[in-house]
Amino acid sequence: MIPILILAAGESRRMRGRDKLAELVDGEPLLRRQTLAALRLGGPVFVALPGPGHDRAQHIADLEVTPLIVPEAAEGMSGTLRGAVAQLPDCAAFLVVLADLPLIDAAAMRAVCDLREARPEAMIWRGTTETGKPGHPILFDARLRPEFESLQGDTGGEVIVRHHPIATVALPGEAARLDLDTPEDWDRFRAETGL
């Protein structure tokens, strides 16, 4: 089974004191909702957290997941990826899911994982928007793990993505890219979706 790594170690800096991963979506804290979606795929789920006592841990405490404490998260997205990927078990590939994309669901994760079977010549498989803009989730061939060890800054894994064969699958609407970074973003999202 493909391990799923949920990145939930960011600081929500633009939320002015609120934690976007604790915001309710359809009655569930966003982090819990995304973790439950990942669990529906049936494989092991790992959740990257900034520290053992972080409030986010309470949203997933009763779920069959493995929290990964990632102190490197203070460096930004690259630090989170570097620290979390290093803790994953041996595997053929691993799926990276950003916890703050509220429209990513189990079907989106499954579509990206299924793409690996359909397009085995690629080393990276990722979701796009309906119009083809690259987004998430992203499935990485495990042979790329050594490249995560040298990630720096807040660019995430894009430096890796640029250098390897990629296959993509279109997900509905803007699901692959829609993140909500400010209270105003959340107000607009709720007004538009009713979630």
Protein Blocks (a to p, Z undefined) as FASTA:
>chain_A
ZZddddfkbgolmnnopafklpceehiafklmmmmmmmmnopacddddfbfklmklmmmm
mpccdddddfklmnojklmmmmmmmmpccdfbdcdddfklmkbcfklmmmmmmmmmmmmm
bmbdcdddfkopacddddddfklmmmmmmggcjlljmlmmmmcccdddddehjllmmccf
bfklmmmmmmmnoZZ
